[in-house]
């Protein structure tokens, strides 16, 4: 498969925007509840939570799981 120039440019922009967070998806998932509670309670983020947030910005799978977790958490709080 050969990429077109605009596809390569888009890919390079994405690669350049990714910042290392030092977390794998499993590590991220471990801290999701902590991050959600901090964000819902407007608490300051710890260094680990900032790494989780960075991971979520760069990992669509984890970001989707986080969104679903937040929806479930807010639905429980509304009851």
N, C-alpha and C positions, 0 to 999 in steps of 0.2 A: 504494500500500500504506500503510495506516495502522497505526502502532504502538500497542500498548496501553500503559497507564501503567506496568505492571510491566516491560515490555520497554524502555521509555525509561529507567526507573530503573536497570536492569541495564546498559544501554549507557552511561549517564552514569557509573556506578561504574567501568566498565572504562576509559573515557576519562580519568577522574581518576586512575586508578592507573598509567597509562602515563607513564614518564619518558623524556625525550628522551635518546638515546644518541649521536647524531651519526653513526651508521653506517647504511649501506644494507645490504641482504642480501649483496651481493657483497663489501663490506668485511668483514662479519661472517665470511663463509665463508673469507676469506683467513687469519683468525686462529684459526679453530677448532682446527687441530692444536696450536697453541701453548697454547690454553686447556685442551685435553684433557690434554696432557702435564703441565701445571702442576697440574691437579686430581688426576690419577692419582698424581702424585709428591708431592702435598701441598705444593707450592711456593706461595709468596705470589703473589698476582695483581698484575700491573702495571696501570697506569691503562687501557691499551688493553684488556687482558683483562677488566677490570671493565666496560668499555663493551660488550664482546662478551657478557658474561654478562647484562647488563641488556637487550641486544637480544634475547637468547634468551628472556628472561622475557616479552618483549612480542611476539614473533614466532613463532607456532606452526609455521610452515613451517621456519624456521631451527632451532627447538628440536628438531623431529623429525629433521632432517638431522644435528644434533649428537648426538642419542641413537644414531642408526645408526652414526655415526663412532665413538663410544665403544664400542659393541658390537663393531664390527669390530676396533678397536684392542686391546681386551681379549681377543678371540678369538685374535688373532695372538700376543699375549704369552703366552697359556696353552699354545700349541703348543710 
